[in-house]
Amino acid sequence: MMQVSEVTWSQAEDEVAKAAFMRAYERETNALIQEVNEQTGMITELNQVWRLHDFLSARRHEIDGKYDYRYPVLVFVLARLVKEGWLDLHELDGLEPDKLTKVAALTRM
């Protein structure tokens, strides 16, 4: 089995991974926008505004930290996106079998 430090990405794999990565990002940010739209329609007090601000700050921190497209961590990022439901494993078809196996194994952890 390959070690994380040994992972190399072909141009074709990079294209597959980048497309999947961007789809997941779009799905998650669209879900966040929808959630914010639902919440803002229910705000009636200033305290709720501050709670929304805190929620958005936390989500921004989480999303900014999660979507890291550096090759040494990309297998872990893709596995997390599959595990959280932002990607399906089949959307990574085109990656070499070792990478797909590793992503699949990491989703079960």
C-alpha positions as CSV (number, residue, x, y, z in Angstrom):
1,M,0.0,0.0,0.0
2,M,1.3,3.5,-0.8
3,Q,2.4,5.9,1.9
4,V,0.9,9.4,2.0
5,S,4.3,11.0,1.4
6,E,4.7,8.9,-1.8
7,V,1.4,9.9,-3.4
8,T,1.8,11.4,-6.9
9,W,-1.0,12.6,-9.1
10,S,-1.1,12.3,-12.8
11,Q,-2.7,15.1,-14.8
12,A,-5.8,13.0,-15.4
13,E,-6.1,12.2,-11.7
14,D,-5.6,15.9,-10.9
15,E,-8.5,16.8,-13.2
16,V,-10.8,14.1,-11.6
17,A,-9.9,15.2,-8.1
18,K,-10.2,18.9,-8.8
19,A,-13.6,18.5,-10.4
20,A,-14.9,16.4,-7.5
21,F,-13.3,18.8,-5.0
22,M,-15.1,21.8,-6.6
23,R,-18.4,19.9,-6.8
24,A,-18.2,19.2,-3.1
25,Y,-17.3,22.8,-2.3
26,E,-20.2,24.0,-4.4
27,R,-22.7,21.6,-2.7
28,E,-21.6,22.5,0.8
29,T,-21.6,26.2,0.2
30,N,-25.0,26.1,-1.5
31,A,-26.3,24.1,1.5
32,L,-24.9,26.8,3.8
33,I,-26.6,29.5,1.7
34,Q,-29.9,27.7,1.8
35,E,-29.6,27.3,5.6
36,V,-28.8,30.9,6.1
37,N,-31.8,32.0,3.9
38,E,-34.0,29.8,6.1
39,Q,-32.6,31.2,9.3
40,T,-32.7,34.8,8.3
41,G,-36.4,34.6,7.7
42,M,-36.9,33.6,11.3
43,I,-34.8,36.3,13.0
44,T,-36.9,38.6,15.2
45,E,-34.4,39.6,17.9
46,L,-30.9,41.1,17.9
47,N,-29.6,38.1,19.9
48,Q,-30.6,35.9,17.0
49,V,-28.5,38.1,14.7
50,W,-25.4,37.5,16.9
51,R,-26.0,33.8,17.0
52,L,-26.2,33.8,13.2
53,H,-22.9,35.7,13.1
54,D,-21.3,33.1,15.4
55,F,-22.7,30.3,13.3
56,L,-21.3,31.8,10.1
57,S,-17.9,32.5,11.6
58,A,-17.6,28.9,12.8
59,R,-18.8,27.5,9.4
60,R,-16.3,29.7,7.6
61,H,-13.5,28.5,9.7
62,E,-14.6,24.9,9.2
63,I,-15.0,25.2,5.4
64,D,-11.8,27.2,4.9
65,G,-9.9,24.5,6.8
66,K,-11.5,21.6,5.2
67,Y,-11.1,22.5,1.5
68,D,-7.3,22.1,1.2
69,Y,-6.2,21.0,-2.3
70,R,-2.5,20.2,-1.4
71,Y,-1.5,16.8,-2.8
72,P,0.0,15.5,0.5
73,V,-3.4,15.7,2.2
74,L,-5.8,15.4,-0.8
75,V,-6.6,11.7,-0.2
76,F,-7.7,12.6,3.4
77,V,-9.7,15.6,2.2
78,L,-11.5,13.6,-0.4
79,A,-12.3,10.8,2.1
80,R,-13.7,13.4,4.5
81,L,-15.9,14.9,1.8
82,V,-17.2,11.4,0.9
83,K,-17.8,10.5,4.6
84,E,-19.7,13.8,5.1
85,G,-21.8,13.2,2.1
86,W,-20.6,16.0,-0.1
87,L,-19.1,13.5,-2.6
88,D,-20.0,10.0,-3.7
89,L,-17.1,7.6,-4.1
90,H,-18.0,7.0,-7.7
91,E,-17.3,10.7,-8.4
92,L,-13.6,9.8,-7.9
93,D,-13.6,7.2,-10.7
94,G,-10.4,7.9,-12.7
95,L,-8.1,7.9,-9.7
96,E,-5.7,5.0,-9.6
97,P,-7.0,2.0,-7.6
98,D,-4.6,2.5,-4.7
99,K,-6.0,6.0,-4.1
100,L,-9.6,4.9,-4.4
101,T,-8.9,2.1,-1.9
102,K,-7.3,4.5,0.5
103,V,-10.2,7.0,0.2
104,A,-12.8,4.2,0.7
105,A,-10.9,2.8,3.7
106,L,-10.6,6.3,5.3
107,T,-14.4,6.9,5.0
108,R,-15.0,3.9,7.3
109,M,-12.8,5.3,10.0
